[in-house]
Amino acid sequence: MEIKVLEIRQNNGGKTRAFVDISLNDIVIRDFRILEEHGKPHVKIPYLTYRAKDGQMRFRDVLIFPPRVREEIDSAILSAFFRWEREGGSGKSTP
């Protein structure tokens, strides 16, 4: 499996620090999020938001990966993100 980080886009404000696009075996997947929670960044898969019948906002992952694949994706994204931050981490980057 080949995972490439295509682009990292800075987000200003809120828990989301950046948006990340990847390719997974030549399939492009956009808008992974790097969230800051408990002082550490972690990866959130692209998701949809909707209002449930009870009026509450709900979130639903767009893609579901097997745990091993998810770990590889998270690792590739976080490695690229940390490298991007060390290099200045502002604006848009194509590692």
C-alpha positions in Angstrom: 0.0 0.0 0.0 1.4 3.4 -1.0 0.3 6.4 1.1 1.4 9.9 -0.1 0.6 13.2 1.6 -0.3 15.5 -1.2 -1.1 18.7 0.7 -1.3 20.2 4.1 -3.4 23.3 4.7 -3.2 25.4 7.8 -6.5 26.1 9.7 -6.6 29.2 11.9 -8.8 28.8 15.0 -10.6 26.0 16.7 -9.4 22.5 17.5 -8.6 21.8 13.8 -4.9 22.7 13.2 -4.7 21.6 9.5 -6.5 19.8 6.7 -4.6 17.1 4.8 -5.1 15.4 1.4 -3.5 12.1 0.7 -3.3 9.5 -2.1 -3.8 5.9 -1.2 -2.7 3.6 -4.1 -3.5 6.4 -6.5 -6.9 7.2 -5.0 -7.1 10.8 -3.7 -8.8 11.3 -0.3 -9.3 14.9 0.7 -9.8 16.7 4.0 -8.4 14.6 6.8 -8.1 16.8 9.8 -5.3 17.2 12.3 -7.1 18.0 15.6 -5.5 19.1 18.8 -6.9 17.3 21.8 -5.4 16.8 25.3 -2.3 18.7 24.0 -1.5 16.2 21.2 -2.4 16.2 17.5 -4.3 13.3 16.1 -5.9 12.4 12.7 -9.6 12.5 12.1 -11.0 10.8 9.0 -13.1 13.0 6.6 -16.7 13.1 7.9 -20.2 14.4 7.2 -22.3 16.3 9.6 -26.1 16.1 9.8 -28.9 16.9 12.1 -30.6 13.8 13.5 -34.4 13.5 14.1 -33.8 14.5 17.7 -32.3 17.8 16.5 -28.8 17.0 17.6 -25.8 17.4 15.2 -24.2 14.1 14.3 -20.9 13.2 12.7 -20.4 10.2 10.4 -17.0 9.1 8.9 -17.0 9.0 5.1 -14.6 6.1 4.9 -14.0 3.1 7.2 -10.5 1.5 7.1 -9.3 -1.7 8.7 -7.3 -0.9 11.8 -3.9 -1.7 10.3 -4.5 0.6 7.3 -5.8 3.3 9.6 -2.6 3.1 11.7 -0.5 3.5 8.5 -2.5 6.4 7.3 -2.4 8.2 10.7 1.4 7.6 10.9 2.0 9.0 7.4 -0.1 12.0 8.0 1.3 12.8 11.4 4.9 12.4 10.2 4.3 14.8 7.3 2.5 17.2 9.7 5.4 17.3 12.2 7.9 17.8 9.4 5.7 20.6 8.0 5.5 22.2 11.5 9.3 22.1 11.9 9.7 23.9 8.5 7.5 26.7 9.6 4.0 25.2 9.4 2.1 28.1 7.9 -0.1 28.4 4.9 -0.3 25.6 2.4 2.3 22.9 1.8 2.9 20.1 -0.7 5.4 17.8 1.0 
